[in-house]
Amino acid sequence: MGREFNILALIKGEERYVYVYDDASRAPLLETFRSQADDPNLSLSWFDAAVLTQKVREQIAAAVRW
């Protein structure tokens, strides 16, 4: 079986945040949310990062049920 990828997207005004990751990349993905929320040049807020983190957890839970 080939590698499986997860996709997570956030549309915020004119900006698009799209994340494609595999199961082994979850920890770096969460760190990416943190660093992007901390970047004053991006509109991604800490609230957005929290919502995205929750969505990752929901994707994990859905995968476990399968």
Biopython code that builds the backbone (N, CA, C, O; Angstrom):
import numpy as np
from Bio.PDB.StructureBuilder import StructureBuilder

atoms = [
    (1, "MET", "N", (0.838, -1.169, 0.000)),
    (1, "MET", "CA", (0.000, 0.000, 0.000)),
    (1, "MET", "C", (0.888, 1.238, 0.000)),
    (1, "MET", "O", (1.938, 1.252, 0.641)),
    (2, "GLY", "N", (0.469, 2.273, -0.715)),
    (2, "GLY", "CA", (1.231, 3.515, -0.791)),
    (2, "GLY", "C", (1.069, 4.350, 0.468)),
    (2, "GLY", "O", (0.283, 4.027, 1.357)),
    (3, "ARG", "N", (1.810, 5.396, 0.517)),
    (3, "ARG", "CA", (1.738, 6.327, 1.638)),
    (3, "ARG", "C", (0.418, 7.066, 1.620)),
    (3, "ARG", "O", (-0.069, 7.454, 0.557)),
    (4, "GLU", "N", (-0.160, 7.263, 2.784)),
    (4, "GLU", "CA", (-1.400, 8.015, 2.892)),
    (4, "GLU", "C", (-1.095, 9.396, 3.446)),
    (4, "GLU", "O", (-0.243, 9.559, 4.319)),
    (5, "PHE", "N", (-1.807, 10.387, 2.924)),
    (5, "PHE", "CA", (-1.611, 11.762, 3.348)),
    (5, "PHE", "C", (-2.909, 12.332, 3.901)),
    (5, "PHE", "O", (-4.004, 11.944, 3.493)),
    (6, "ASN", "N", (-2.762, 13.246, 4.822)),
    (6, "ASN", "CA", (-3.886, 13.998, 5.384)),
    (6, "ASN", "C", (-3.788, 15.421, 4.862)),
    (6, "ASN", "O", (-2.694, 15.934, 4.625)),
    (7, "ILE", "N", (-4.930, 16.047, 4.686)),
    (7, "ILE", "CA", (-4.970, 17.431, 4.220)),
    (7, "ILE", "C", (-5.789, 18.242, 5.207)),
    (7, "ILE", "O", (-6.868, 17.833, 5.637)),
    (8, "LEU", "N", (-5.253, 19.392, 5.551)),
    (8, "LEU", "CA", (-5.917, 20.308, 6.466)),
    (8, "LEU", "C", (-5.796, 21.695, 5.865)),
    (8, "LEU", "O", (-4.706, 22.098, 5.461)),
    (9, "ALA", "N", (-6.900, 22.436, 5.797)),
    (9, "ALA", "CA", (-6.861, 23.759, 5.176)),
    (9, "ALA", "C", (-7.608, 24.772, 6.023)),
    (9, "ALA", "O", (-8.609, 24.458, 6.669)),
    (10, "LEU", "N", (-7.099, 25.988, 6.003)),
    (10, "LEU", "CA", (-7.746, 27.118, 6.665)),
    (10, "LEU", "C", (-7.747, 28.269, 5.677)),
    (10, "LEU", "O", (-6.700, 28.651, 5.155)),
    (11, "ILE", "N", (-8.916, 28.817, 5.423)),
    (11, "ILE", "CA", (-9.040, 29.985, 4.556)),
    (11, "ILE", "C", (-9.327, 31.165, 5.457)),
    (11, "ILE", "O", (-10.313, 31.175, 6.194)),
    (12, "LYS", "N", (-8.460, 32.157, 5.395)),
    (12, "LYS", "CA", (-8.574, 33.318, 6.266)),
    (12, "LYS", "C", (-8.442, 34.562, 5.402)),
    (12, "LYS", "O", (-7.338, 34.983, 5.054)),
    (13, "GLY", "N", (-9.579, 35.139, 5.065)),
    (13, "GLY", "CA", (-9.557, 36.290, 4.166)),
    (13, "GLY", "C", (-9.001, 35.879, 2.820)),
    (13, "GLY", "O", (-9.476, 34.925, 2.202)),
    (14, "GLU", "N", (-7.998, 36.600, 2.374)),
    (14, "GLU", "CA", (-7.355, 36.297, 1.094)),
    (14, "GLU", "C", (-6.271, 35.230, 1.224)),
    (14, "GLU", "O", (-5.762, 34.735, 0.218)),
    (15, "GLU", "N", (-5.920, 34.879, 2.446)),
    (15, "GLU", "CA", (-4.845, 33.912, 2.659)),
    (15, "GLU", "C", (-5.392, 32.492, 2.748)),
    (15, "GLU", "O", (-6.504, 32.259, 3.222)),
    (16, "ARG", "N", (-4.579, 31.557, 2.279)),
    (16, "ARG", "CA", (-4.914, 30.140, 2.331)),
    (16, "ARG", "C", (-3.778, 29.414, 3.044)),
    (16, "ARG", "O", (-2.617, 29.531, 2.652)),
    (17, "TYR", "N", (-4.110, 28.682, 4.069)),
    (17, "TYR", "CA", (-3.146, 27.840, 4.760)),
    (17, "TYR", "C", (-3.539, 26.400, 4.478)),
    (17, "TYR", "O", (-4.588, 25.938, 4.929)),
    (18, "VAL", "N", (-2.708, 25.695, 3.738)),
    (18, "VAL", "CA", (-3.000, 24.319, 3.356)),
    (18, "VAL", "C", (-1.825, 23.450, 3.816)),
    (18, "VAL", "O", (-0.667, 23.719, 3.496)),
    (19, "TYR", "N", (-2.151, 22.416, 4.564)),
    (19, "TYR", "CA", (-1.144, 21.519, 5.127)),
    (19, "TYR", "C", (-1.416, 20.102, 4.625)),
    (19, "TYR", "O", (-2.524, 19.584, 4.771)),
    (20, "VAL", "N", (-0.412, 19.494, 4.043)),
    (20, "VAL", "CA", (-0.475, 18.105, 3.595)),
    (20, "VAL", "C", (0.581, 17.366, 4.406)),
    (20, "VAL", "O", (1.757, 17.730, 4.381)),
    (21, "TYR", "N", (0.165, 16.338, 5.120)),
    (21, "TYR", "CA", (1.093, 15.647, 6.017)),
    (21, "TYR", "C", (0.731, 14.179, 6.139)),
    (21, "TYR", "O", (-0.402, 13.773, 5.882)),
    (22, "ASP", "N", (1.723, 13.393, 6.539)),
    (22, "ASP", "CA", (1.468, 11.976, 6.806)),
    (22, "ASP", "C", (1.477, 11.767, 8.320)),
    (22, "ASP", "O", (1.757, 12.694, 9.081)),
    (23, "ASP", "N", (1.171, 10.564, 8.741)),
    (23, "ASP", "CA", (1.069, 10.289, 10.174)),
    (23, "ASP", "C", (2.380, 10.552, 10.918)),
    (23, "ASP", "O", (2.361, 10.957, 12.080)),
    (24, "ALA", "N", (3.495, 10.328, 10.269)),
    (24, "ALA", "CA", (4.794, 10.534, 10.914)),
    (24, "ALA", "C", (5.141, 12.017, 11.057)),
    (24, "ALA", "O", (6.086, 12.366, 11.764)),
    (25, "SER", "N", (4.392, 12.877, 10.398)),
    (25, "SER", "CA", (4.704, 14.310, 10.397)),
    (25, "SER", "C", (3.815, 15.133, 11.326)),
    (25, "SER", "O", (3.824, 16.362, 11.255)),
    (26, "ARG", "N", (3.065, 14.486, 12.177)),
    (26, "ARG", "CA", (2.147, 15.247, 13.034)),
    (26, "ARG", "C", (2.867, 16.193, 13.992)),
    (26, "ARG", "O", (2.476, 17.352, 14.126)),
    (27, "ALA", "N", (3.905, 15.712, 14.653)),
    (27, "ALA", "CA", (4.629, 16.565, 15.616)),
    (27, "ALA", "C", (5.233, 17.795, 14.923)),
    (27, "ALA", "O", (5.072, 18.908, 15.424)),
    (28, "PRO", "N", (5.923, 17.629, 13.787)),
    (28, "PRO", "CA", (6.430, 18.823, 13.094)),
    (28, "PRO", "C", (5.306, 19.748, 12.619)),
    (28, "PRO", "O", (5.475, 20.966, 12.589)),
    (29, "LEU", "N", (4.167, 19.172, 12.252)),
    (29, "LEU", "CA", (3.028, 19.985, 11.829)),
    (29, "LEU", "C", (2.551, 20.878, 12.972)),
    (29, "LEU", "O", (2.303, 22.067, 12.773)),
    (30, "LEU", "N", (2.423, 20.306, 14.163)),
    (30, "LEU", "CA", (1.992, 21.091, 15.318)),
    (30, "LEU", "C", (2.995, 22.190, 15.637)),
    (30, "LEU", "O", (2.606, 23.290, 16.030)),
    (31, "GLU", "N", (4.269, 21.906, 15.472)),
    (31, "GLU", "CA", (5.300, 22.935, 15.670)),
    (31, "GLU", "C", (5.182, 24.025, 14.608)),
    (31, "GLU", "O", (5.418, 25.200, 14.893)),
    (32, "THR", "N", (4.823, 23.644, 13.398)),
    (32, "THR", "CA", (4.603, 24.622, 12.325)),
    (32, "THR", "C", (3.474, 25.568, 12.688)),
    (32, "THR", "O", (3.584, 26.776, 12.478)),
    (33, "PHE", "N", (2.377, 25.025, 13.235)),
    (33, "PHE", "CA", (1.275, 25.894, 13.673)),
    (33, "PHE", "C", (1.772, 26.923, 14.673)),
    (33, "PHE", "O", (1.453, 28.108, 14.577)),
    (34, "ARG", "N", (2.564, 26.449, 15.642)),
    (34, "ARG", "CA", (3.085, 27.356, 16.683)),
    (34, "ARG", "C", (3.970, 28.443, 16.089)),
    (34, "ARG", "O", (3.823, 29.621, 16.414)),
    (35, "SER", "N", (4.879, 28.046, 15.227)),
    (35, "SER", "CA", (5.801, 29.037, 14.666)),
    (35, "SER", "C", (5.077, 30.014, 13.744)),
    (35, "SER", "O", (5.422, 31.195, 13.705)),
    (36, "GLN", "N", (4.089, 29.542, 13.011)),
    (36, "GLN", "CA", (3.339, 30.449, 12.147)),
    (36, "GLN", "C", (2.467, 31.398, 12.962)),
    (36, "GLN", "O", (2.310, 32.561, 12.591)),
    (37, "ALA", "N", (1.901, 30.923, 14.057)),
    (37, "ALA", "CA", (1.089, 31.800, 14.913)),
    (37, "ALA", "C", (1.962, 32.863, 15.573)),
    (37, "ALA", "O", (1.490, 33.961, 15.870)),
    (38, "ASP", "N", (3.223, 32.544, 15.803)),
    (38, "ASP", "CA", (4.156, 33.471, 16.437)),
    (38, "ASP", "C", (4.776, 34.455, 15.439)),
    (38, "ASP", "O", (5.432, 35.416, 15.842)),
    (39, "ASP", "N", (4.572, 34.218, 14.155)),
    (39, "ASP", "CA", (5.168, 35.057, 13.110)),
    (39, "ASP", "C", (4.291, 36.290, 12.865)),
    (39, "ASP", "O", (3.159, 36.152, 12.402)),
    (40, "PRO", "N", (4.791, 37.483, 13.165)),
    (40, "PRO", "CA", (3.979, 38.692, 12.982)),
    (40, "PRO", "C", (3.698, 39.013, 11.511)),
    (40, "PRO", "O", (2.842, 39.848, 11.217)),
    (41, "ASN", "N", (4.400, 38.369, 10.595)),
    (41, "ASN", "CA", (4.178, 38.615, 9.167)),
    (41, "ASN", "C", (3.026, 37.786, 8.604)),
    (41, "ASN", "O", (2.636, 37.972, 7.451)),
    (42, "LEU", "N", (2.482, 36.878, 9.403)),
    (42, "LEU", "CA", (1.363, 36.042, 8.967)),
    (42, "LEU", "C", (0.114, 36.402, 9.750)),
    (42, "LEU", "O", (0.195, 36.903, 10.871)),
    (43, "SER", "N", (-1.030, 36.146, 9.162)),
    (43, "SER", "CA", (-2.296, 36.446, 9.844)),
    (43, "SER", "C", (-2.780, 35.287, 10.710)),
    (43, "SER", "O", (-3.793, 35.413, 11.397)),
    (44, "LEU", "N", (-2.068, 34.162, 10.686)),
    (44, "LEU", "CA", (-2.471, 33.011, 11.487)),
    (44, "LEU", "C", (-2.341, 33.362, 12.963)),
    (44, "LEU", "O", (-1.258, 33.712, 13.432)),
    (45, "SER", "N", (-3.443, 33.265, 13.689)),
    (45, "SER", "CA", (-3.444, 33.624, 15.109)),
    (45, "SER", "C", (-3.256, 32.381, 15.976)),
    (45, "SER", "O", (-3.271, 31.251, 15.488)),
    (46, "TRP", "N", (-3.081, 32.622, 17.267)),
    (46, "TRP", "CA", (-2.985, 31.498, 18.206)),
    (46, "TRP", "C", (-4.310, 30.741, 18.263)),
    (46, "TRP", "O", (-4.320, 29.523, 18.440)),
    (47, "PHE", "N", (-5.422, 31.448, 18.114)),
    (47, "PHE", "CA", (-6.726, 30.775, 18.057)),
    (47, "PHE", "C", (-6.778, 29.854, 16.842)),
    (47, "PHE", "O", (-7.217, 28.709, 16.941)),
    (48, "ASP", "N", (-6.328, 30.361, 15.698)),
    (48, "ASP", "CA", (-6.295, 29.531, 14.479)),
    (48, "ASP", "C", (-5.443, 28.288, 14.703)),
    (48, "ASP", "O", (-5.825, 27.187, 14.305)),
    (49, "ALA", "N", (-4.283, 28.467, 15.342)),
    (49, "ALA", "CA", (-3.394, 27.342, 15.614)),
    (49, "ALA", "C", (-4.075, 26.318, 16.518)),
    (49, "ALA", "O", (-3.914, 25.113, 16.328)),
    (50, "ALA", "N", (-4.835, 26.798, 17.499)),
    (50, "ALA", "CA", (-5.559, 25.889, 18.398)),
    (50, "ALA", "C", (-6.639, 25.120, 17.639)),
    (50, "ALA", "O", (-6.821, 23.922, 17.854)),
    (51, "VAL", "N", (-7.347, 25.806, 16.757)),
    (51, "VAL", "CA", (-8.393, 25.149, 15.957)),
    (51, "VAL", "C", (-7.762, 24.101, 15.036)),
    (51, "VAL", "O", (-8.275, 22.989, 14.921)),
    (52, "LEU", "N", (-6.664, 24.448, 14.390)),
    (52, "LEU", "CA", (-5.987, 23.490, 13.505)),
    (52, "LEU", "C", (-5.483, 22.278, 14.289)),
    (52, "LEU", "O", (-5.577, 21.144, 13.818)),
    (53, "THR", "N", (-4.951, 22.523, 15.479)),
    (53, "THR", "CA", (-4.491, 21.422, 16.326)),
    (53, "THR", "C", (-5.646, 20.497, 16.677)),
    (53, "THR", "O", (-5.493, 19.276, 16.655)),
    (54, "GLN", "N", (-6.799, 21.070, 17.002)),
    (54, "GLN", "CA", (-7.976, 20.258, 17.311)),
    (54, "GLN", "C", (-8.406, 19.443, 16.095)),
    (54, "GLN", "O", (-8.811, 18.288, 16.233)),
    (55, "LYS", "N", (-8.320, 20.033, 14.918)),
    (55, "LYS", "CA", (-8.683, 19.307, 13.695)),
    (55, "LYS", "C", (-7.746, 18.124, 13.451)),
    (55, "LYS", "O", (-8.184, 17.066, 12.999)),
    (56, "VAL", "N", (-6.462, 18.302, 13.749)),
    (56, "VAL", "CA", (-5.521, 17.190, 13.628)),
    (56, "VAL", "C", (-5.932, 16.066, 14.572)),
    (56, "VAL", "O", (-5.931, 14.895, 14.191)),
    (57, "ARG", "N", (-6.283, 16.423, 15.798)),
    (57, "ARG", "CA", (-6.729, 15.409, 16.770)),
    (57, "ARG", "C", (-7.982, 14.688, 16.285)),
    (57, "ARG", "O", (-8.114, 13.477, 16.464)),
    (58, "GLU", "N", (-8.896, 15.428, 15.673)),
    (58, "GLU", "CA", (-10.115, 14.809, 15.136)),
    (58, "GLU", "C", (-9.774, 13.854, 13.998)),
    (58, "GLU", "O", (-10.378, 12.787, 13.885)),
    (59, "GLN", "N", (-8.816, 14.222, 13.157)),
    (59, "GLN", "CA", (-8.408, 13.330, 12.076)),
    (59, "GLN", "C", (-7.780, 12.053, 12.632)),
    (59, "GLN", "O", (-8.000, 10.966, 12.097)),
    (60, "ILE", "N", (-7.003, 12.183, 13.699)),
    (60, "ILE", "CA", (-6.408, 11.009, 14.345)),
    (60, "ILE", "C", (-7.500, 10.102, 14.869)),
    (60, "ILE", "O", (-7.466, 8.890, 14.653)),
    (61, "ALA", "N", (-8.480, 10.688, 15.564)),
    (61, "ALA", "CA", (-9.577, 9.903, 16.137)),
    (61, "ALA", "C", (-10.378, 9.202, 15.048)),
    (61, "ALA", "O", (-10.768, 8.046, 15.211)),
    (62, "ALA", "N", (-10.624, 9.890, 13.945)),
    (62, "ALA", "CA", (-11.373, 9.283, 12.837)),
    (62, "ALA", "C", (-10.603, 8.123, 12.217)),
    (62, "ALA", "O", (-11.192, 7.109, 11.840)),
    (63, "ALA", "N", (-9.289, 8.277, 12.113)),
    (63, "ALA", "CA", (-8.468, 7.204, 11.547)),
    (63, "ALA", "C", (-8.449, 5.983, 12.451)),
    (63, "ALA", "O", (-8.421, 4.854, 11.962)),
    (64, "VAL", "N", (-8.464, 6.190, 13.754)),
    (64, "VAL", "CA", (-8.448, 5.086, 14.706)),
    (64, "VAL", "C", (-9.752, 4.291, 14.615)),
    (64, "VAL", "O", (-9.744, 3.068, 14.761)),
    (65, "ARG", "N", (-10.855, 4.972, 14.376)),
    (65, "ARG", "CA", (-12.155, 4.288, 14.272)),
    (65, "ARG", "C", (-12.242, 3.397, 13.056)),
    (65, "ARG", "O", (-12.998, 2.425, 13.055)),
    (66, "TRP", "N", (-11.478, 3.711, 12.009)),
    (66, "TRP", "CA", (-11.527, 2.895, 10.805)),
    (66, "TRP", "C", (-10.833, 1.630, 11.080)),
    (66, "TRP", "O", (-10.744, 0.771, 10.202)),
]
sb = StructureBuilder()
sb.init_structure("model")
sb.init_model(0)
sb.init_chain("A")
sb.init_seg("    ")
for serial, (resi, resn, name, xyz) in enumerate(atoms, 1):
    if name == "N":
        sb.init_residue(resn, " ", resi, " ")
    sb.init_atom(name, np.array(xyz, "f"), 0.0, 1.0, " ", f" {name:<3s}", serial, name[0])
structure = sb.get_structure()
